[in-house]
Amino acid sequence: MKKYNWGIIAPGKMSAKFVKGLKILNNAELYAVGSRDVGRAKQFAIQYGFRKFYGSYEELASDPEVDIVYIASPHSFHHEHTLLCLRHGKNVICEKAFAINSSQVEEMISEAEKRNLFLMEALWPPFQPFYKKAHEILQSGILGEIIHMHGWFSFQPPYDPEDRKFNLALGAGSLLDIGIYPVIDALTFIGVPDEIRAFALFSPTGSEESITAIFRYINGKMADIYSSFRTAEGIGCKLLCEKGNMIVSRGRDMNQRVILEIHGRKPEEFVFDPDAMGYHWEAEEAMKCLDNGLKESPVVPLSFSLKLIKILDRIRKEAKIIFPEEK
Ligand SMILES: NC(=O)c1ccc[n+]([C@@H]2O[C@H](COP(=O)([O-])OP(=O)(O)OC[C@H]3O[C@@H](n4cnc5c(N)ncnc54)[C@H](OP(=O)(O)O)[C@@H]3O)[C@@H](O)[C@H]2O)c1
């Protein structure tokens, strides 16, 4: 079995979760960590058992032994850090949102194609058993056609103008951070909307902190999407269909459940609780693709990431959300 040397860019909260997933994969070597601060890199490397640590992302990307880099910096740096790694010949998994807008994502994709390297957005839902169960139920036809989708993700982080959730320079806002999940649900279960309306509320820094978007499809379907840092509703979507409804939900602890409510029948509930919150499946997929010479994942193809960011662009345009670098 070929083993892959993993490098980590930006050892923050999400990297710690991802690394717990890497640890359960036999073909993943915890090789090197890159931080803006060598002390932080060293601490993370010791805590999780990495062989090397670097005080800059450039040094990590330049290490010839690194096979693949996982990037979990704030959204506004995904484009820069992905290009840095690709230009040093590294395969990349980069966290969502893939970048702050579609022109950045297009550049990342064309760089990966030009250099014949693997690139994937670290999208969690497509790999999870609850998502696969929801697909299976929809495909069985038992619910009939989807008529409407409610999608939501909200929680109440403390207000901190320096934090990436509120600092515009770090790509702040609920949409790219958490609203992306109900948008993924609508894109996955219904498709690209034909028309979008959206309204946002803003924090004192000018970052969006609550957003509601309505998607209309010319085939008669609709979806409403809500995300916010001001309420605490959890994460999920409810698909309202011809013959019943389906709730596809995951709590803050990522406990995953699908509740099937066929009209006139007792509801059925399916609960899933994968190891390492199921993050290891993204890394496993990347290594499987590399084993098979694939430059993108059939589970999260780059075309899906491009459709997703283009929808996010359209929502931001409607809700008048502009990042400093776009002015
Ligand atoms: N897939 C999921 O389920 C999921 C869940 C949570 C978050 N995420 C994504 O993961 C990414 C990181 O989120 P997080 O919650 O881990 O954030 P975080 O804890 O704030 O960590 C971000 C890291 O980025 C680095 N960084 C580089 N430039 C920075 C700057 N100018 N200001 C602040 N930090 C900077 C920092 O590491 P060094 O300074 O040490 O280099 C920091 O530790 C985001 O894109 C987020 O959307 C995904």
The ligand as an SDF file (V2000), in Angstrom:
LIG
                    3D

 48 52  0  0  0  0  0  0  0  0999 V2000
  -15.3740   21.2120    7.0080 N   0  0  0  0  0  0  0  0  0  0  0  0
  -15.8010   21.5970    8.1830 C   0  0  0  0  0  0  0  0  0  0  0  0
  -16.6060   20.9250    8.8280 O   0  0  0  0  0  0  0  0  0  0  0  0
  -15.2380   22.8610    8.7770 C   0  0  0  0  0  0  0  0  0  0  0  0
  -15.4860   23.1790   10.1210 C   0  0  0  0  0  0  0  0  0  0  0  0
  -14.8810   24.3170   10.6550 C   0  0  0  0  0  0  0  0  0  0  0  0
  -14.1000   25.1340    9.8460 C   0  0  0  0  0  0  0  0  0  0  0  0
  -13.8970   24.7960    8.5370 N   0  0  0  0  0  0  0  0  0  0  0  0
  -13.0800   25.6370    7.6640 C   0  0  0  0  0  0  0  0  0  0  0  0
  -11.7220   25.5710    8.0860 O   0  0  0  0  0  0  0  0  0  0  0  0
  -11.0770   26.8290    7.8800 C   0  0  0  0  0  0  0  0  0  0  0  0
  -10.4420   27.2590    9.1830 C   0  0  0  0  0  0  0  0  0  0  0  0
  -11.4140   27.3500   10.1760 O   0  0  0  0  0  0  0  0  0  0  0  0
  -11.0120   27.2250   11.7510 P   0  0  0  0  0  0  0  0  0  0  0  0
  -12.2950   27.2230   12.4790 O   0  0  0  0  0  0  0  0  0  0  0  0
  -10.0370   26.1410   11.9540 O   0  0  0  0  0  0  0  0  0  0  0  0
  -10.3110   28.6510   11.9600 O   0  0  0  0  0  0  0  0  0  0  0  0
   -9.2320   29.0310   13.0620 P   0  0  0  0  0  0  0  0  0  0  0  0
   -9.3230   28.1280   14.2460 O   0  0  0  0  0  0  0  0  0  0  0  0
   -9.3490   30.4920   13.2430 O   0  0  0  0  0  0  0  0  0  0  0  0
   -7.8600   28.6840   12.3430 O   0  0  0  0  0  0  0  0  0  0  0  0
   -7.4540   29.2970   11.1770 C   0  0  0  0  0  0  0  0  0  0  0  0
   -5.9380   29.2360   11.1010 C   0  0  0  0  0  0  0  0  0  0  0  0
   -5.5430   29.9740    9.9420 O   0  0  0  0  0  0  0  0  0  0  0  0
   -4.2430   30.5070   10.1410 C   0  0  0  0  0  0  0  0  0  0  0  0
   -4.2090   31.8800    9.6140 N   0  0  0  0  0  0  0  0  0  0  0  0
   -3.5150   32.2840    8.5350 C   0  0  0  0  0  0  0  0  0  0  0  0
   -3.6480   33.5980    8.3240 N   0  0  0  0  0  0  0  0  0  0  0  0
   -4.4490   34.0410    9.3110 C   0  0  0  0  0  0  0  0  0  0  0  0
   -4.9210   35.3330    9.6520 C   0  0  0  0  0  0  0  0  0  0  0  0
   -4.5820   36.4250    8.9490 N   0  0  0  0  0  0  0  0  0  0  0  0
   -5.7050   35.4450   10.7390 N   0  0  0  0  0  0  0  0  0  0  0  0
   -6.0560   34.3650   11.4590 C   0  0  0  0  0  0  0  0  0  0  0  0
   -5.6300   33.1050   11.1820 N   0  0  0  0  0  0  0  0  0  0  0  0
   -4.8140   32.9510   10.1250 C   0  0  0  0  0  0  0  0  0  0  0  0
   -3.9520   30.4200   11.6300 C   0  0  0  0  0  0  0  0  0  0  0  0
   -2.9110   29.4650   11.8020 O   0  0  0  0  0  0  0  0  0  0  0  0
   -1.3530   29.8980   11.9450 P   0  0  0  0  0  0  0  0  0  0  0  0
   -1.3070   31.3580   12.2390 O   0  0  0  0  0  0  0  0  0  0  0  0
   -0.8750   29.0520   13.0740 O   0  0  0  0  0  0  0  0  0  0  0  0
   -0.7170   29.5780   10.6590 O   0  0  0  0  0  0  0  0  0  0  0  0
   -5.2250   29.8700   12.2660 C   0  0  0  0  0  0  0  0  0  0  0  0
   -4.9730   28.9300   13.2630 O   0  0  0  0  0  0  0  0  0  0  0  0
  -12.1560   27.7790    7.3440 C   0  0  0  0  0  0  0  0  0  0  0  0
  -12.0520   27.8430    5.9660 O   0  0  0  0  0  0  0  0  0  0  0  0
  -13.4660   27.1020    7.7320 C   0  0  0  0  0  0  0  0  0  0  0  0
  -14.5280   27.3720    6.8170 O   0  0  0  0  0  0  0  0  0  0  0  0
  -14.4450   23.6750    8.0130 C   0  0  0  0  0  0  0  0  0  0  0  0
  1  2  1  0
  2  3  2  0
  2  4  1  0
  4  5  1  0
  4 48  2  0
  5  6  2  0
  6  7  1  0
  7  8  2  0
  8  9  1  0
  8 48  1  0
  9 10  1  0
  9 46  1  0
 10 11  1  0
 11 12  1  0
 11 44  1  0
 12 13  1  0
 13 14  1  0
 14 15  2  0
 14 16  1  0
 14 17  1  0
 17 18  1  0
 18 19  2  0
 18 20  1  0
 18 21  1  0
 21 22  1  0
 22 23  1  0
 23 24  1  0
 23 42  1  0
 24 25  1  0
 25 26  1  0
 25 36  1  0
 26 27  1  0
 26 35  1  0
 27 28  2  0
 28 29  1  0
 29 30  1  0
 29 35  2  0
 30 31  1  0
 30 32  2  0
 32 33  1  0
 33 34  2  0
 34 35  1  0
 36 37  1  0
 36 42  1  0
 37 38  1  0
 38 39  2  0
 38 40  1  0
 38 41  1  0
 42 43  1  0
 44 45  1  0
 44 46  1  0
 46 47  1  0
M  CHG  2   8   1  16  -1
M  END
$$$$
